Amino acid sequence: MFLALGMGPAFQTIPTQTVKLDLIPTGFTAIRGNYIPSEIFLTESQPSDATRLPSGLTNSQFGTIYIQDGKSDGENQRFQFVIGNTNGTQHLWMDSNQDGNFLNDPAATWTAMPYVGADHKTKFMGHIGNAKVDIKFNGTSTPCSIGMYEFDPTDTSRPGLKNMALAYPDFGFQGSAKFGSNTYPIYFQDSSLSAPPQTPPKNPMVMKWMLVDRNKDHKNLGMPGTAYQFQQPVNINGSTYQWTGLDYANGAAILKPSIVQVAEIPMPPVLNVGSPAIAFTATTTDGKTVNFPGDYKGKIVLLDFWATWCGPCLGELPFSTAAYAKYHDKGYDVLGVSLDQKDQGPQLASFTQSKNMPWPEIYEGKFWDVSLVKTYGVQGIPFVLLVDGTTGKILATESDLRGDKLDPTIVAALSKLQASK
């Protein structure tokens, strides 16, 4: 609960900060560690100001992205794009410089993205890519990256996305600010891409973020304790500020002292390779107690946060079940943490049996409120860590444990395990 305080002397000693910013034109998603997509409507109607289009274009759909200049009452920058076929291949073109000509802009990427539907059988073909938009910031116009993707329009499990593209900004802004006696790298991002501007995101406040790099490693900043919403009071080192605006024209953000005092949010856990995994005791679905990672001494174990409703998690199952069958007798194990919802225990048991998942599962039926989700600071699933059961240290993280990277990572870890015996 927030506690409102008066304008006393302690409040007045915290100065307003004008944070001068540098533009990060691409790669901001990697710094943040996640993204928030916006739905962009697609139409077959060609805009009247689209003056030049690719020759031989067929099956075309047009969309428009609006990006604010950072002020709530500011001007929208408008970017049109088209998705269509030429020579039998689907492409994406973005009118980056807003002149109506789709042929004089930086080339966009648009790559086929095969995936399996919600029935775990039907194969579909989506697309994923990246385009540039010219962002006016601090008196200069700079090409900045927008990530985009779409699902197969014949995928009936996603009827609401049939005529939609999903887009997110891969650009942001960096500066530095002082909290208490320490100065930190600080980042800003406005994810509220919208189409059209008269129908903005349902909750635009959650699309505007300030990211404080409290451990100064420049990565995974979209976590609790580092990511703060627009106008949300932020307490770090006893100084409580609010981010009140992002000014594109002058390349600056304003931090004002807050009259609302809040508790400081703890830093998220450090879960890098070589760091110790967080130990815990839990009960699995078969009623047994598991002590992690102590019960896995002499083995390596994959800690897997997932759910039966999670499409990307299910896409990993062919790799994880094959690896378990191949390496379990050699010292490899898996411990699942299910984010399935209340009263889904029987369905979870049926699912794991049908999918040949013999390893133990921890299930609380609390969706995202699972205790271990909070302990490990999980922000998205699948979330996986490979841990040495003897030392308790993390051997590999998600980037080396997804898809066809899982098998060689296990082989390398088992080889080191055997060499240490």
Backbone hydrogen bonds in HBPLUS format (Angstrom, degrees):
<---DONOR---> <-ACCEPTOR-->    atom                        ^
c    i                          cat <-CA-CA->   ^        H-A-AA   ^      H-
h    n   atom  resd res      DA  || num        DHA   H-A  angle D-A-AA Bond
n    s   type  num  typ     dist DA aas  dist angle  dist       angle   num
A0261-GLN N   A0003-LEU O   3.25 MM 258  5.66 170.7  2.26 150.4 147.6     1
A0005-LEU N   A0259-ILE O   2.99 MM 254  5.54 167.1  2.01 166.3 170.6     2
A0012-GLN N   A0008-GLY O   3.23 MM   4  6.54 155.7  2.30 148.9 155.6     3
A0014-ILE N   A0011-PHE O   3.21 MM   3  5.88 166.0  2.23 117.6 121.8     4
A0017-GLN N   A0255-LEU O   2.80 MM 238  5.04 164.2  1.82 153.0 157.5     5
A0255-LEU N   A0017-GLN O   2.83 MM 238  5.04 169.7  1.84 157.2 160.2     6
A0019-VAL N   A0253-ALA O   2.76 MM 234  5.10 156.7  1.81 160.9 163.1     7
A0253-ALA N   A0019-VAL O   2.94 MM 234  5.10 149.0  2.03 135.5 145.5     8
A0021-LEU N   A0251-GLY O   2.92 MM 230  5.40 168.5  1.94 147.7 145.1     9
A0022-ASP N   A0174-GLN O   2.74 MM 152  5.19 154.9  1.80 147.5 155.7    10
A0174-GLN N   A0022-ASP O   2.83 MM 152  5.19 158.8  1.87 148.7 156.0    11
A0024-ILE N   A0172-GLY O   2.79 MM 148  5.20 171.7  1.80 149.4 146.4    12
A0172-GLY N   A0024-ILE O   3.06 MM 148  5.20 154.8  2.12 140.5 148.5    13
A0145-SER N   A0025-PRO O   2.90 MM 120  6.27 161.1  1.93 173.6 174.5    14
A0028-PHE N   A0170-ASP O   2.98 MM 142  4.98 163.1  2.01 136.0 130.4    15
A0031-ILE N   A0028-PHE O   3.07 MM   3  5.09 120.6  2.44  95.8 110.7    16
A0032-ARG N   A0028-PHE O   2.93 MM   4  6.24 163.8  1.96 157.7 161.7    17
A0033-GLY N   A0029-THR O   2.71 MM   4  5.76 156.8  1.76 149.1 156.4    18
A0221-LEU N   A0031-ILE O   3.20 MM 190  6.46 156.4  2.26 136.3 143.5    19
A0222-GLY N   A0032-ARG O   2.72 MM 190  4.94 135.8  1.92 155.6 143.5    20
A0038-SER N   A0167-ALA O   2.76 MM 129  5.36 157.2  1.81 151.1 157.9    21
A0167-ALA N   A0038-SER O   2.98 MM 129  5.36 159.1  2.03 147.3 153.6    22
A0040-ILE N   A0165-ALA O   2.74 MM 125  5.14 164.0  1.77 170.4 169.6    23
A0165-ALA N   A0040-ILE O   2.93 MM 125  5.14 160.5  1.97 147.9 154.3    24
A0042-LEU N   A0163-ASN O   2.97 MM 121  5.27 146.7  2.08 151.3 143.8    25
A0043-THR N   A0062-PHE O   2.89 MM  19  5.23 150.2  1.98 141.7 151.6    26
A0062-PHE N   A0043-THR O   2.64 MM  19  5.23 170.4  1.65 158.2 158.5    27
A0050-ALA N   A0047-PRO O   3.15 MM   3  5.39 164.2  2.18 112.2 113.9    28
A0051-THR N   A0100-GLY O   2.81 MM  49  5.18 122.2  2.15 115.0 132.4    29
A0052-ARG N   A0100-GLY O   3.29 MM  48  6.62 164.0  2.32 142.0 140.4    30
A0102-PHE N   A0052-ARG O   2.95 MM  50  5.85 172.3  1.96 150.4 152.2    31
A0058-THR N   A0085-ASN O   2.95 MM  27  5.13 153.9  2.02 143.7 151.6    32
A0085-ASN N   A0058-THR O   2.86 MM  27  5.13 173.0  1.87 153.9 154.8    33
A0061-GLN N   A0083-ILE O   2.82 MM  22  5.30 146.9  1.93 148.5 159.7    34
A0083-ILE N   A0061-GLN O   2.85 MM  22  5.30 162.5  1.88 156.9 162.8    35
A0063-GLY N   A0081-PHE O   3.00 MM  18  5.38 159.8  2.04 146.7 148.6    36
A0081-PHE N   A0063-GLY O   2.87 MM  18  5.38 158.7  1.92 153.8 154.3    37
A0065-ILE N   A0079-PHE O   2.74 MM  14  5.15 165.8  1.76 156.7 159.7    38
A0079-PHE N   A0065-ILE O   2.83 MM  14  5.15 163.2  1.86 155.5 160.8    39
A0066-TYR N   A0194-SER O   2.89 MM 128  5.28 146.7  2.00 153.3 163.4    40
A0194-SER N   A0066-TYR O   3.25 MM 128  5.28 158.9  2.30 139.4 145.5    41
A0067-ILE N   A0077-GLN O   2.86 MM  10  5.08 157.9  1.90 144.9 152.5    42
A0077-GLN N   A0067-ILE O   2.73 MM  10  5.08 172.2  1.73 144.1 146.8    43
A0248-TYR N   A0069-ASP O   3.28 MM 179  5.49 151.5  2.36 174.4 166.9    44
A0074-GLY N   A0071-LYS O   2.97 MM   3  4.67 161.3  2.01 109.2 109.4    45
A0095-ASP N   A0080-GLN O   2.81 MM  15  5.48 176.2  1.81 172.2 172.2    46
A0082-VAL N   A0093-TRP O   2.89 MM  11  5.38 154.4  1.96 151.8 159.8    47
A0093-TRP N   A0082-VAL O   2.95 MM  11  5.38 155.6  2.01 156.2 163.5    48
A0084-GLY N   A0091-HIS O   3.15 MM   7  5.63 153.6  2.23 144.1 152.2    49
A0091-HIS N   A0084-GLY O   2.77 MM   7  5.63 157.2  1.83 160.2 165.3    50
A0086-THR N   A0089-THR O   3.02 MM   3  5.55 157.2  2.07 150.3 151.5    51
A0089-THR N   A0086-THR O   3.15 MM   3  5.55 168.4  2.16 116.0 119.7    52
A0096-SER N   A0094-MET O   2.91 MM   2  5.38 126.8  2.20 107.4  91.5    53
A0098-GLN N   A0095-ASP O   3.24 MM   3  5.37 162.4  2.27 107.3 112.5    54
A0134-ASP N   A0096-SER O   3.21 MM  38  5.59 159.5  2.25 135.2 132.2    55
A0109-THR N   A0130-ASN O   2.94 MM  21  5.26 158.0  1.99 151.1 156.5    56
A0130-ASN N   A0109-THR O   3.20 MM  21  5.26 138.9  2.38 118.3 127.0    57
A0111-THR N   A0128-ILE O   2.74 MM  17  5.30 169.5  1.75 156.8 153.0    58
A0128-ILE N   A0111-THR O   2.89 MM  17  5.30 152.7  1.97 144.8 153.4    59
A0113-MET N   A0126-GLY O   2.66 MM  13  4.74 160.9  1.70 134.1 129.4    60
A0126-GLY N   A0113-MET O   2.90 MM  13  4.74 164.1  1.93 132.2 129.7    61
A0115-TYR N   A0124-PHE O   3.04 MM   9  5.40 158.1  2.08 137.2 140.5    62
A0124-PHE N   A0115-TYR O   2.78 MM   9  5.40 170.7  1.79 172.3 172.9    63
A0117-GLY N   A0122-THR O   2.77 MM   5  5.32 164.6  1.79 158.7 164.2    64
A0120-HIS N   A0117-GLY O   2.92 MM   3  5.47 159.3  1.97 120.1 124.3    65
A0127-HIS N   A0150-GLU O   3.00 MM  23  5.43 157.4  2.05 146.2 151.8    66
A0150-GLU N   A0127-HIS O   2.90 MM  23  5.43 153.2  1.97 152.2 155.5    67
A0129-GLY N   A0148-MET O   2.79 MM  19  5.30 162.7  1.81 159.5 155.6    68
A0148-MET N   A0129-GLY O   3.02 MM  19  5.30 168.8  2.04 136.4 135.3    69
A0131-ALA N   A0146-ILE O   2.95 MM  15  5.29 159.3  2.00 148.5 155.2    70
A0146-ILE N   A0131-ALA O   2.77 MM  15  5.29 149.9  1.86 158.8 162.1    71
A0133-VAL N   A0144-CYS O   2.80 MM  11  5.26 148.9  1.90 144.0 154.3    72
A0144-CYS N   A0133-VAL O   2.72 MM  11  5.26 158.1  1.76 142.0 148.4    73
A0135-ILE N   A0142-THR O   2.88 MM   7  5.32 164.5  1.90 146.3 141.1    74
A0142-THR N   A0135-ILE O   2.97 MM   7  5.32 159.9  2.01 138.6 141.2    75
A0137-PHE N   A0140-THR O   2.79 MM   3  5.39 169.6  1.80 159.1 157.1    76
A0140-THR N   A0137-PHE O   3.07 MM   3  5.39 162.0  2.11 112.7 118.4    77
A0138-ASN N   A0248-TYR O   2.65 MM 110  5.95 168.0  1.66 161.2 164.2    78
A0170-ASP N   A0145-SER O   2.93 MM  25  5.13 165.6  1.96 137.8 137.0    79
A0147-GLY N   A0168-TYR O   2.85 MM  21  5.27 150.3  1.94 170.9 169.9    80
A0168-TYR N   A0147-GLY O   2.91 MM  21  5.27 150.0  2.00 148.1 152.7    81
A0149-TYR N   A0166-LEU O   2.91 MM  17  5.37 144.1  2.04 149.3 157.7    82
A0166-LEU N   A0149-TYR O   2.81 MM  17  5.37 174.0  1.82 170.9 172.0    83
A0155-ASP N   A0152-ASP O   3.01 MM   3  5.44 166.0  2.03 120.1 122.9    84
A0158-ARG N   A0155-ASP O   3.16 MM   3  5.87 167.0  2.17 119.2 123.2    85
A0161-LEU N   A0158-ARG O   3.03 MM   3  5.60 161.0  2.07 119.1 125.1    86
A0162-LYS N   A0159-PRO O   3.35 MM   3  5.42 166.6  2.37 111.8 111.6    87
A0164-MET N   A0161-LEU O   3.30 MM   3  4.84 145.6  2.43 113.8 105.8    88
A0173-PHE N   A0188-PHE O   3.04 MM  15  5.15 150.6  2.13 148.3 153.0    89
A0188-PHE N   A0173-PHE O   2.91 MM  15  5.15 147.9  2.01 138.5 144.9    90
A0175-GLY N   A0186-ILE O   2.82 MM  11  5.29 155.5  1.88 159.0 164.8    91
A0186-ILE N   A0175-GLY O   3.01 MM  11  5.29 165.9  2.03 125.6 126.1    92
A0177-ALA N   A0184-TYR O   3.06 MM   7  5.65 153.3  2.13 153.1 159.9    93
A0184-TYR N   A0177-ALA O   2.90 MM   7  5.65 164.8  1.92 162.6 161.4    94
A0179-PHE N   A0182-ASN O   2.87 MM   3  5.60 157.7  1.92 173.6 175.0    95
A0182-ASN N   A0179-PHE O   3.23 MM   3  5.60 155.7  2.29 133.2 130.1    96
A0213-ASP N   A0185-PRO O   2.97 MM  28  5.38 164.9  1.99 156.8 160.0    97
A0187-TYR N   A0211-LEU O   2.76 MM  24  4.89 163.3  1.79 149.0 154.6    98
A0211-LEU N   A0187-TYR O   2.80 MM  24  4.89 167.5  1.81 140.1 144.1    99
A0189-GLN N   A0209-TRP O   3.02 MM  20  5.33 154.7  2.09 150.3 152.3   100
A0209-TRP N   A0189-GLN O   2.82 MM  20  5.33 171.8  1.83 165.6 168.5   101
A0191-SER N   A0207-MET O   2.58 MM  16  4.79 167.3  1.60 160.0 155.2   102
A0193-LEU N   A0191-SER O   2.83 MM   2  5.77 140.6  1.98 103.0  93.1   103
A0199-THR N   A0196-PRO O   3.07 MM   3  5.70 164.1  2.09 119.0 124.1   104
A0206-VAL N   A0203-ASN O   3.18 MM   3  6.07 139.5  2.35 125.1 131.3   105
A0207-MET N   A0204-PRO O   3.01 MM   3  5.20 154.7  2.08 106.4 114.4   106
A0208-LYS N   A0205-MET O   3.20 MM   3  5.63 168.5  2.21 113.8 117.4   107
A0230-PHE N   A0208-LYS O   2.92 MM  22  5.23 131.2  2.17 145.7 141.5   108
A0210-MET N   A0228-TYR O   2.80 MM  18  5.18 161.9  1.83 156.7 163.0   109
A0228-TYR N   A0210-MET O   2.81 MM  18  5.18 157.4  1.86 154.6 162.1   110
A0212-VAL N   A0226-THR O   2.78 MM  14  5.02 157.4  1.83 148.3 152.7   111
A0214-ARG N   A0212-VAL O   2.94 MM   2  5.63 125.9  2.24 110.6  94.6   112
A0216-LYS N   A0213-ASP O   3.17 MM   3  4.98 151.6  2.26  97.6 106.1   113
A0226-THR N   A0223-MET O   3.02 MM   3  5.60 157.3  2.07 138.5 140.5   114
A0227-ALA N   A0223-MET O   2.94 MM   4  5.63 145.7  2.06 161.4 163.9   115
A0232-GLN N   A0229-GLN O   3.05 MM   3  5.36 155.8  2.11 132.9 131.1   116
A0231-GLN N   A0243-TRP O   3.13 MM  12  5.16 140.4  2.29 144.8 153.9   117
A0234-VAL N   A0241-TYR O   2.73 MM   7  5.21 151.9  1.81 153.6 163.0   118
A0241-TYR N   A0234-VAL O   2.90 MM   7  5.21 148.6  2.00 143.7 144.9   119
A0236-ILE N   A0239-SER O   3.07 MM   3  5.52 160.8  2.11 147.1 147.0   120
A0239-SER N   A0236-ILE O   3.11 MM   3  5.52 168.2  2.12 119.5 121.1   121
A0258-SER N   A0240-THR O   3.00 MM  18  5.72 169.8  2.01 138.8 138.1   122
A0242-GLN N   A0256-LYS O   2.80 MM  14  5.38 145.2  1.92 150.7 162.4   123
A0256-LYS N   A0242-GLN O   2.94 MM  14  5.38 163.3  1.97 156.8 155.3   124
A0244-THR N   A0254-ILE O   3.06 MM  10  5.77 163.0  2.09 157.4 162.8   125
A0254-ILE N   A0245-GLY O   3.18 MM   9  5.65 155.3  2.25 148.4 153.3   126
A0247-ASP N   A0252-ALA O   2.77 MM   5  5.30 161.8  1.80 171.0 176.2   127
A0251-GLY N   A0247-ASP O   2.92 MM   4  5.78 115.2  2.35 141.2 157.9   128
A0252-ALA N   A0247-ASP O   3.20 MM   5  5.30 159.1  2.24 139.4 144.8   129
A0251-GLY N   A0248-TYR O   3.35 MM   3  5.04 148.7  2.45  93.1 102.0   130
A0275-SER N   A0272-ASN O   2.96 MM   3  5.41 161.4  2.00 130.8 135.5   131
A0274-GLY N   A0394-ILE O   2.83 MM 120  5.24 164.4  1.86 142.8 147.5   132
A0394-ILE N   A0275-SER O   2.82 MM 119  5.64 161.2  1.85 160.4 164.2   133
A0277-ALA N   A0392-GLY O   2.81 MM 115  5.83 172.5  1.81 168.0 167.9   134
A0280-PHE N   A0292-PHE O   2.95 MM  12  5.35 150.8  2.03 143.0 150.8   135
A0292-PHE N   A0280-PHE O   2.81 MM  12  5.35 162.1  1.84 168.1 171.7   136
A0282-ALA N   A0290-VAL O   3.02 MM   8  5.46 157.9  2.07 150.8 157.7   137
A0290-VAL N   A0282-ALA O   2.79 MM   8  5.46 168.3  1.81 163.4 166.6   138
A0284-THR N   A0288-LYS O   2.85 MM   4  5.46 160.8  1.89 160.1 164.2   139
A0287-GLY N   A0284-THR O   2.92 MM   3  5.43 155.2  1.98 123.8 124.9   140
A0285-THR N   A0361-GLU O   2.83 MM  76  5.79 144.0  1.96 160.7 171.0   141
A0295-ASP N   A0291-ASN O   2.81 MM   4  5.45 162.8  1.84 163.7 161.7   142
A0296-TYR N   A0293-PRO O   2.93 MM   3  5.64 164.0  1.96 127.3 131.9   143
A0299-LYS N   A0296-TYR O   2.97 MM   3  5.38 143.9  2.11 141.0 139.0   144
A0389-GLY N   A0299-LYS O   2.91 MM  90  5.41 155.2  1.98 150.4 156.1   145
A0300-ILE N   A0331-GLY O   2.92 MM  31  6.29 161.3  1.96 169.6 176.0   146
A0333-ASP N   A0300-ILE O   2.93 MM  33  6.30 144.3  2.06 150.2 161.0   147
A0301-VAL N   A0387-VAL O   2.89 MM  86  5.29 161.0  1.92 150.8 157.2   148
A0387-VAL N   A0301-VAL O   2.84 MM  86  5.29 167.7  1.85 149.8 153.7   149
A0302-LEU N   A0333-ASP O   2.86 MM  31  6.28 157.1  1.91 140.8 145.0   150
A0335-LEU N   A0302-LEU O   2.89 MM  33  6.14 164.3  1.91 160.4 158.4   151
A0303-LEU N   A0385-LEU O   2.82 MM  82  5.26 161.4  1.86 163.7 165.3   152
A0385-LEU N   A0303-LEU O   3.06 MM  82  5.26 147.4  2.17 139.2 149.2   153
A0304-ASP N   A0335-LEU O   2.97 MM  31  6.18 168.3  1.99 152.9 156.3   154
A0337-VAL N   A0304-ASP O   2.75 MM  33  5.92 151.7  1.82 156.2 151.1   155
A0305-PHE N   A0383-PHE O   2.86 MM  78  5.08 176.4  1.87 161.0 160.1   156
A0383-PHE N   A0305-PHE O   3.20 MM  78  5.08 160.0  2.25 139.4 144.4   157
A0306-TRP N   A0337-VAL O   3.04 MM  31  6.28 161.2  2.08 155.4 158.3   158
A0339-LEU N   A0306-TRP O   2.81 MM  33  6.04 144.0  1.94 151.4 163.1   159
A0310-CYS N   A0307-ALA O   3.19 MM   3  5.30 163.6  2.22 106.7 111.5   160
A0314-LEU N   A0310-CYS O   3.07 MM   4  6.42 156.3  2.13 154.5 161.1   161
A0315-GLY N   A0311-GLY O   3.01 MM   4  6.33 143.0  2.15 146.6 157.8   162
A0316-GLU N   A0313-CYS O   3.02 MM   3  5.29 144.9  2.15 102.7 113.0   163
A0317-LEU N   A0314-LEU O   3.18 MM   3  5.22 148.8  2.28 100.5 109.4   164
A0319-PHE N   A0316-GLU O   3.06 MM   3  5.54 126.3  2.36 112.3 125.3   165
A0320-SER N   A0316-GLU O   3.00 MM   4  6.24 162.6  2.03 155.8 161.5   166
A0321-THR N   A0317-LEU O   2.87 MM   4  5.82 174.4  1.87 161.2 162.4   167
A0322-ALA N   A0318-PRO O   3.32 MM   4  6.08 153.0  2.40 126.6 134.2   168
A0323-ALA N   A0319-PHE O   3.00 MM   4  6.11 155.6  2.06 143.1 150.0   169
A0324-TYR N   A0320-SER O   3.00 MM   4  6.15 156.0  2.06 143.6 150.0   170
A0325-ALA N   A0321-THR O   3.06 MM   4  6.24 167.0  2.07 149.3 152.4   171
A0326-LYS N   A0322-ALA O   3.06 MM   4  6.15 146.1  2.18 141.3 150.7   172
A0327-TYR N   A0323-ALA O   2.88 MM   4  5.90 155.0  1.95 153.2 158.3   173
A0328-HIS N   A0324-TYR O   2.92 MM   4  5.15 144.1  2.06 144.4 145.5   174
A0330-LYS N   A0327-TYR O   2.92 MM   3  5.06 148.0  2.02 105.2 115.7   175
A0332-TYR N   A0327-TYR O   3.21 MM   5  5.50 144.7  2.34 136.6 136.9   176
A0331-GLY N   A0328-HIS O   3.27 MM   3  5.55 170.1  2.28 111.5 113.2   177
A0336-GLY N   A0360-PRO O   3.00 MM  24  6.26 170.0  2.01 161.8 158.6   178
A0362-ILE N   A0336-GLY O   2.83 MM  26  6.07 149.1  1.92 137.3 146.5   179
A0338-SER N   A0362-ILE O   2.87 MM  24  6.05 160.3  1.91 164.5 170.9   180
A0348-LEU N   A0344-GLN O   2.85 MM   4  6.05 153.8  1.92 155.4 163.8   181
A0349-ALA N   A0345-GLY O   2.98 MM   4  6.24 160.2  2.02 154.9 159.5   182
A0350-SER N   A0346-PRO O   2.97 MM   4  6.20 160.1  2.01 148.4 153.8   183
A0351-PHE N   A0347-GLN O   2.87 MM   4  6.00 154.8  1.93 145.3 152.7   184
A0352-THR N   A0348-LEU O   2.94 MM   4  6.16 171.5  1.95 158.0 158.9   185
A0353-GLN N   A0349-ALA O   3.12 MM   4  6.21 153.4  2.19 142.7 150.0   186
A0354-SER N   A0350-SER O   2.99 MM   4  6.16 161.6  2.03 146.7 151.8   187
A0355-LYS N   A0351-PHE O   2.96 MM   4  6.11 142.4  2.10 150.0 160.4   188
A0357-MET N   A0352-THR O   2.87 MM   5  4.94 156.5  1.93 160.3 158.8   189
A0356-ASN N   A0353-GLN O   3.26 MM   3  5.27 165.3  2.28 105.6 108.2   190
A0369-ASP N   A0366-LYS O   2.84 MM   3  5.10 157.2  1.90 136.7 135.0   191
A0373-VAL N   A0370-VAL O   3.06 MM   3  5.30 131.6  2.31 103.3 116.6   192
A0374-LYS N   A0370-VAL O   3.39 MM   4  6.87 149.4  2.49 150.0 157.3   193
A0375-THR N   A0371-SER O   3.00 MM   4  6.32 157.4  2.05 145.5 152.6   194
A0376-TYR N   A0372-LEU O   2.95 MM   4  5.98 159.7  1.99 144.2 147.9   195
A0377-GLY N   A0373-VAL O   2.97 MM   4  5.80 108.6  2.49 128.9 144.7   196
A0378-VAL N   A0373-VAL O   2.95 MM   5  5.09 151.5  2.03 147.0 152.6   197
A0377-GLY N   A0374-LYS O   3.22 MM   3  4.95 150.2  2.32  94.4 103.2   198
A0386-LEU N   A0396-ALA O   3.00 MM  10  5.08 172.6  2.01 146.7 147.6   199
A0395-LEU N   A0386-LEU O   2.62 MM   9  5.35 162.6  1.65 152.8 158.1   200
A0396-ALA N   A0386-LEU O   3.36 MM  10  5.08 150.2  2.46 131.5 132.0   201
A0388-ASP N   A0393-LYS O   2.93 MM   5  5.50 168.9  1.95 162.2 164.2   202
A0392-GLY N   A0388-ASP O   2.66 MM   4  5.21 142.6  1.80 148.6 160.0   203
A0400-ASP N   A0397-THR O   2.98 MM   3  5.93 157.7  2.03 134.6 139.5   204
A0401-LEU N   A0398-GLU O   2.95 MM   3  4.94 169.7  1.96 113.8 116.4   205
A0405-LYS N   A0402-ARG O   3.16 MM   3  5.67 155.9  2.22 136.0 136.8   206
A0406-LEU N   A0403-GLY O   3.27 MM   3  6.01 165.6  2.29 119.4 122.9   207
A0409-THR N   A0405-LYS O   3.28 MM   4  6.32 151.2  2.37 145.6 153.9   208
A0410-ILE N   A0406-LEU O   3.01 MM   4  6.25 156.4  2.06 157.6 163.8   209
A0411-VAL N   A0407-ASP O   3.00 MM   4  6.29 163.2  2.03 156.5 161.5   210
A0412-ALA N   A0408-PRO O   3.02 MM   4  6.15 161.8  2.05 144.5 148.5   211
A0413-ALA N   A0409-THR O   3.06 MM   4  6.22 157.3  2.11 144.3 150.6   212
A0414-LEU N   A0410-ILE O   2.84 MM   4  6.03 161.1  1.88 158.0 162.7   213
A0415-SER N   A0411-VAL O   2.98 MM   4  6.11 150.5  2.07 144.3 152.6   214
A0416-LYS N   A0412-ALA O   3.18 MM   4  6.43 156.4  2.24 144.7 149.6   215
A0417-LEU N   A0413-ALA O   2.99 MM   4  6.19 148.7  2.09 140.7 150.2   216
A0418-GLN N   A0414-LEU O   2.92 MM   4  6.16 162.0  1.96 151.3 154.3   217
A0419-ALA N   A0415-SER O   3.06 MM   4  6.22 152.2  2.14 142.0 150.0   218
A0420-SER N   A0416-LYS O   3.09 MM   4  6.22 135.7  2.29 140.1 150.1   219
A0420-SER N   A0417-LEU O   3.24 MM   3  5.30 133.6  2.47  95.4 107.4   220
A0421-LYS N   A0418-GLN O   3.25 MM   3  5.42 154.9  2.31 102.4 109.8   221
